[in-house]
Amino acid sequence: MHLLIARKIGMTRRFSEDGTMIPVTVLAAGPCTVTQVKTTARDGYSSVQLGFGEKRHLAKPQERAWQGLGKFAVVREFRVPDTTEYERGQKLDVSVFSVGQKVRVTGTSKGRGFSGVVKRHHFAGGPASHGQKDNLRMPGSIGATFPQHVPKGTRMAGRMGAERVSVKNLEVVETVADKNLILMKGAVPGPRNGFVFLQSV
């Protein structure tokens, strides 16, 4: 299983040999450092912790834990079935992924703020005809008279976005080793400069 932490740069396009245009997301991936390896025998589960980026100051617990490794801006733990191929201090870069490989990308989606039901839940809204004053984007009825409260889970206006999103089976279109770049086919969750986590399917 291949793992990596990356920063989203933006989107561009590439062309295949037959001239087909492929939309791609450019990710600055790695190099990442293995900061900790957990095993089932010692910790109760197996996982690998990776560090990415640079930070100026660290809290003392992190300084002790990452002594000799660096000061990382982002640290993420990945559950893996087998940790034998990883060891503390190991460096991982874009070479772990190959062109055509399928990857699961996890990130935090863009925050949309407080949104109404038309934007948030794709409600159709009310009719825009005569006699329908200020009803175009209203939610309408939210339930029967009984019980005398709003049922949990009712689709209403509220905060939208800024949620953890995973997109599976994104294809690696190109890797640029000297610049630590990975080009993924399609869209990747999150804003520009947002951090995403790559894991082979």
Summary of the structure (lengths in Angstrom):
residues: 201
radius of gyration: 22.6
end to end distance: 7.8
largest distance: 72.1
contacts: 547
relative contact order: 0.28
helix: 10%
strand: 41%
